[in-house]
C-alpha cells in the first residue's frame, strides 16, 4: 500500500497544497493554490487552507495509506505553538497554521490527522536532501534567492529545526553597512541598487535581460548579489562545516553563471580549507521542492 501525505506550503504571495506519494512525487490533479499577500488575515488564511486541503484530499487514492499533513511556512514560526509570524503578512502574525490545517484535514478525513509544521527553508532543505541536489551530503544547506532569502539545514538526512524551528534564516544575517543579506542580494534589493546607479529597469527579470545585453550596471548588480551570498555561505560553511549547498529561487536564475559566481565568492572568502571545500549546486527540484519538503516532514 502506497503512503501519501498532504503537503501545504505558505508564503508571502501564495498558499499551495498537494498530495505527495512516498517516493516524493506529486499526485496528478492534487495541486492548487490560493493568494495570500500583505493583506492576508486569520480569516482569509483559514478559508484558503480549507480550499487547498479539500482540493488535495479529494484525489487521495482509495487504496492509499494517508499518514498525515506536513506544513512549510515562511517565517519566523513558533513550531511548538504551531503558529506563524510572517514578515510579509503582518496581519497574520500569530495565526495558528498547524491547527488550521489539522482541523481542515481531520474534518474531511473523519479522523485525527497528524500535522507537523516546519519553516519553509527547512522543508526545502529536507526535500533537496531526500530527492534533490544534496542527496548523500553529510551536512547541507539549501537556500532560496528570490523576493527574499532564506534556507534550512539537513545533517545526515535529518532536518535541523533549531530551538524554535527557525534555523537557516540566512537572509537575516548582517552584511556590509549593517544591511541584511536579503537587503543586499534579493531580487528587489538588487534592482533597487541598480536604479540608484542610474539603471532604468525595475525587476529582476529586467536585470537579467539587460545584463545579457551588455548593460554594465545590471551585470554589476548581479555580481554584487552573488558575492554577498557567497560570502554569507562561506561563514555558514565555516560555522556548520557544510559539504554541499543548494541554491534555488527565481533570482538565482538571473544569469547562467550565478551559481558559479557564488561558488567563487565562497571559495575566496572562506577562512579554512574545510569550508573552502563546500560545493555550491543548483537546486534539483524546481518549484515542487517546498511541497515535497513539507510532505517529507511526515513521510520521512
C-alpha positions as CSV (number, residue, x, y, z in Angstrom):
1,X,0.0,0.0,0.0
2,X,1.4,3.4,-1.0
3,X,1.8,6.0,1.7
4,X,0.6,9.6,1.0
5,X,1.0,12.9,2.8
6,X,-0.8,16.2,2.5
7,X,1.7,19.0,1.8
8,X,0.9,22.6,2.5
9,X,3.3,25.5,1.7
10,X,2.5,29.1,2.6
11,X,4.5,32.2,1.6
12,X,4.1,35.9,1.2
13,X,2.3,35.7,-2.1
14,X,0.6,32.3,-2.2
15,X,-0.5,29.2,-0.4
16,X,-0.3,25.8,-2.1
17,X,-1.2,22.2,-1.3
18,X,-0.8,18.9,-2.9
19,X,-0.8,15.2,-2.2
20,X,2.7,13.7,-2.2
21,X,3.4,10.0,-2.5
22,X,6.1,8.2,-0.5
23,X,8.5,8.4,-3.5
24,X,8.3,12.2,-3.4
25,X,6.1,12.6,-6.5
26,X,3.1,14.9,-6.5
27,X,-0.2,13.2,-7.2
28,X,-1.7,14.4,-10.5
29,X,-4.6,16.8,-10.1
30,X,-4.0,17.4,-6.4
31,X,-2.1,20.7,-6.5
32,X,-3.9,24.0,-6.1
33,X,-3.1,27.5,-4.8
34,X,-4.7,30.5,-3.2
35,X,-3.4,34.0,-3.0
36,X,-2.0,35.4,0.3
37,X,-0.2,38.8,0.3
38,X,0.3,41.6,2.8
39,X,-3.4,41.9,3.4
40,X,-3.8,38.3,4.4
41,X,-5.8,37.9,7.7
42,X,-6.6,35.0,10.0
43,X,-10.0,34.6,8.3
44,X,-8.6,34.7,4.7
45,X,-5.9,32.2,5.6
46,X,-8.4,29.9,7.2
47,X,-10.6,30.0,4.1
48,X,-7.6,29.4,1.9
49,X,-6.4,26.4,4.0
50,X,-9.8,24.8,3.7
51,X,-9.9,25.3,0.0
52,X,-6.4,23.8,-0.8
53,X,-6.7,21.0,1.7
54,X,-10.1,19.9,0.3
55,X,-8.8,20.0,-3.3
56,X,-5.8,17.9,-2.5
57,X,-7.6,15.3,-0.3
58,X,-10.4,14.9,-2.9
59,X,-8.0,12.8,-5.1
60,X,-6.5,10.6,-2.4
61,X,-6.4,7.1,-3.9
62,X,-8.9,4.7,-2.2
63,X,-6.1,2.1,-1.7
64,X,-3.6,4.6,-0.3
65,X,-2.4,5.0,3.3
66,X,-2.7,8.6,4.4
67,X,0.0,9.3,7.0
68,X,-0.6,13.0,7.9
69,X,-0.1,16.6,6.9
70,X,3.3,18.4,6.6
71,X,3.2,22.2,6.6
72,X,6.0,24.6,5.5
73,X,5.7,28.3,6.1
74,X,7.6,31.5,5.6
75,X,8.9,32.6,8.9
76,X,9.6,33.2,11.6
77,X,7.5,30.4,13.0
78,X,6.8,29.1,16.5
79,X,7.0,25.4,15.9
80,X,5.9,24.4,19.4
81,X,2.8,26.6,19.3
82,X,2.1,25.7,15.6
83,X,1.9,29.5,14.8
84,X,3.5,31.7,12.2
85,X,4.8,35.3,12.4
86,X,5.5,36.0,8.7
87,X,7.4,39.2,7.9
88,X,5.5,39.6,4.6
89,X,2.0,39.1,6.1
90,X,1.8,41.4,9.2
91,X,-1.9,40.9,9.8
92,X,-1.4,37.1,10.0
93,X,1.1,37.3,12.9
94,X,0.2,34.6,15.4
95,X,-2.0,32.6,13.1
96,X,-2.3,29.0,14.2
97,X,-1.4,27.5,10.8
98,X,-0.8,24.0,12.1
99,X,-4.2,23.9,13.9
100,X,-5.9,25.3,10.9
101,X,-4.5,22.5,8.6
102,X,-5.2,19.9,11.2
103,X,-8.8,21.0,11.6
104,X,-9.5,21.1,7.9
105,X,-7.8,17.7,7.1
106,X,-9.3,16.0,10.1
107,X,-12.8,17.2,9.3
108,X,-12.5,15.8,5.7
109,X,-10.9,12.5,6.7
110,X,-13.1,11.9,9.8
111,X,-10.0,11.0,11.9
112,X,-7.3,12.9,13.8
113,X,-4.7,13.8,11.2
114,X,-1.1,14.1,12.4
115,X,0.1,17.5,11.4
116,X,3.7,18.8,11.5
117,X,4.8,22.4,11.0
118,X,8.2,23.4,9.8
119,X,10.0,26.5,8.5
120,X,9.8,26.6,4.7
121,X,13.6,26.8,4.3
122,X,14.0,23.7,6.4
123,X,11.3,21.9,4.4
124,X,13.1,22.8,1.2
125,X,16.4,21.6,2.6
126,X,14.8,18.3,3.6
127,X,13.4,17.9,0.1
128,X,16.7,18.6,-1.6
129,X,18.4,16.0,0.7
130,X,15.7,13.4,0.0
131,X,15.1,13.8,-3.7
132,X,17.1,16.7,-5.0
133,X,20.6,18.1,-5.4
134,X,22.1,17.4,-1.9
135,X,21.4,13.7,-1.7
136,X,24.3,12.0,0.0
137,X,25.7,15.1,1.7
138,X,26.7,14.8,5.3
139,X,25.7,18.4,6.1
140,X,23.9,20.6,3.7
141,X,22.2,24.0,3.5
142,X,19.6,24.7,0.9
143,X,18.6,28.3,0.2
144,X,16.3,30.4,-1.9
145,X,17.3,33.7,-3.5
146,X,14.2,35.4,-4.8
147,X,12.0,38.1,-3.4
148,X,13.5,37.1,-0.1
149,X,16.5,35.0,1.0
150,X,16.1,32.0,3.4
151,X,17.1,28.4,3.9
152,X,17.5,25.4,6.1
153,X,19.9,22.7,7.3
154,X,20.0,19.0,7.0
155,X,22.6,16.8,8.7
156,X,22.9,13.1,8.0
157,X,19.5,13.2,6.3
158,X,17.7,14.8,9.3
159,X,16.1,18.3,9.2
160,X,17.7,20.6,11.9
161,X,14.9,22.9,13.0
162,X,16.7,24.7,15.8
163,X,15.2,25.6,19.2
164,X,12.0,27.2,17.7
165,X,12.0,25.8,14.2
166,X,13.8,28.8,12.6
167,X,17.3,27.5,11.9
168,X,18.5,28.6,8.4
169,X,17.3,32.3,8.3
170,X,20.4,33.2,6.3
171,X,18.7,36.2,4.7
172,X,18.6,38.0,8.1
173,X,22.3,37.8,8.8
174,X,24.1,41.2,8.8
175,X,26.5,42.1,6.0
176,X,28.0,45.3,4.7
177,X,26.9,48.6,6.3
178,X,24.6,46.7,8.7
179,X,22.3,45.6,6.0
180,X,20.9,42.1,6.0
181,X,21.9,39.7,3.2
182,X,18.3,39.9,2.0
183,X,18.5,43.7,1.8
184,X,21.6,43.3,-0.4
185,X,21.1,40.2,-2.5
186,X,17.4,39.6,-3.1
187,X,15.9,40.3,-6.5
188,X,14.1,43.5,-5.4
189,X,17.1,44.8,-3.4
190,X,19.4,44.2,-6.4
191,X,17.0,46.0,-8.8
192,X,16.8,48.9,-6.3
193,X,20.6,49.1,-6.0
194,X,20.9,49.2,-9.8
195,X,18.4,52.0,-10.0
196,X,20.5,54.0,-7.6
197,X,23.4,53.6,-10.0
198,X,21.3,55.0,-12.9
199,X,19.8,51.9,-14.3
200,X,16.3,52.4,-15.7
201,X,14.7,48.9,-15.2
202,X,12.6,47.8,-12.3
203,X,12.6,44.0,-11.8
204,X,14.9,41.0,-11.6
205,X,13.7,39.9,-15.0
206,X,14.8,43.3,-16.3
207,X,18.2,42.9,-14.7
208,X,18.6,39.5,-16.4
209,X,17.6,40.9,-19.8
210,X,19.8,44.0,-19.6
211,X,22.8,42.2,-18.2
212,X,22.6,39.6,-21.0
213,X,22.5,42.6,-23.5
214,X,25.7,44.0,-22.0
215,X,24.4,46.6,-19.5
216,X,27.3,47.1,-17.1
217,X,25.2,48.3,-14.1
218,X,22.7,45.4,-14.5
219,X,25.7,43.0,-14.5
220,X,27.2,44.7,-11.5
221,X,24.0,44.2,-9.6
222,X,24.0,40.5,-10.3
223,X,27.7,40.2,-9.3
224,X,27.0,42.1,-6.1
225,X,24.2,39.8,-5.1
226,X,26.2,36.6,-5.9
227,X,29.3,38.0,-4.0
228,X,27.2,38.7,-0.9
229,X,25.5,35.3,-1.0
230,X,28.8,33.6,-1.4
231,X,30.4,35.4,1.5
232,X,27.5,34.6,3.7
233,X,27.7,31.0,2.7
234,X,31.4,30.9,3.5
235,X,30.5,32.0,7.0
236,X,27.8,29.3,7.2
237,X,30.2,26.6,5.9
238,X,32.8,27.7,8.4
239,X,30.4,27.6,11.3
240,X,28.5,24.4,10.5
241,X,31.0,22.5,8.4
242,X,28.9,22.1,5.3
243,X,29.9,19.9,2.4
244,X,27.1,21.0,0.0
245,X,24.8,24.0,-0.6
246,X,21.9,24.0,-3.0
247,X,20.5,27.3,-4.3
248,X,17.1,27.8,-5.9
249,X,14.6,30.7,-6.3
250,X,13.8,32.9,-9.2
251,X,16.7,35.4,-8.8
252,X,19.3,32.6,-8.7
253,X,18.5,32.1,-12.4
254,X,19.1,35.8,-13.2
255,X,22.3,34.8,-15.1
256,X,23.6,31.5,-16.3
257,X,26.7,31.8,-14.2
258,X,25.1,33.0,-10.9
259,X,25.9,29.7,-9.1
260,X,29.5,29.9,-10.3
261,X,29.8,33.4,-9.1
262,X,28.5,32.4,-5.6
263,X,31.0,29.5,-5.5
264,X,33.9,31.8,-6.4
265,X,32.9,34.2,-3.6
266,X,32.6,31.4,-1.1
267,X,35.9,29.9,-2.0
268,X,37.6,33.3,-1.9
269,X,36.1,34.3,1.4
270,X,36.1,31.0,3.5
271,X,38.5,31.1,6.4
272,X,39.6,27.4,6.4
273,X,40.3,24.6,4.0
274,X,37.3,22.5,5.1
275,X,34.9,25.4,4.5
276,X,36.5,26.3,1.1
277,X,35.6,22.7,0.0
278,X,31.9,23.4,0.4
279,X,30.3,22.9,-3.0
280,X,27.5,25.1,-4.4
281,X,25.0,23.5,-6.7
282,X,21.7,24.5,-8.3
283,X,18.5,23.2,-6.7
284,X,17.3,20.0,-8.2
285,X,13.6,20.2,-7.6
286,X,12.3,23.5,-9.0
287,X,9.0,24.8,-7.8
288,X,7.9,21.4,-6.4
289,X,10.6,21.5,-3.8
290,X,8.7,23.3,-1.0
291,X,5.7,20.9,-1.3
292,X,8.0,17.8,-1.4
293,X,9.8,19.1,1.7
294,X,6.5,19.8,3.6
295,X,5.4,16.2,2.9
296,X,8.7,14.9,4.0
297,X,8.1,16.3,7.4
298,X,5.7,13.4,7.9
299,X,6.8,10.9,5.3
300,X,10.5,10.8,6.4
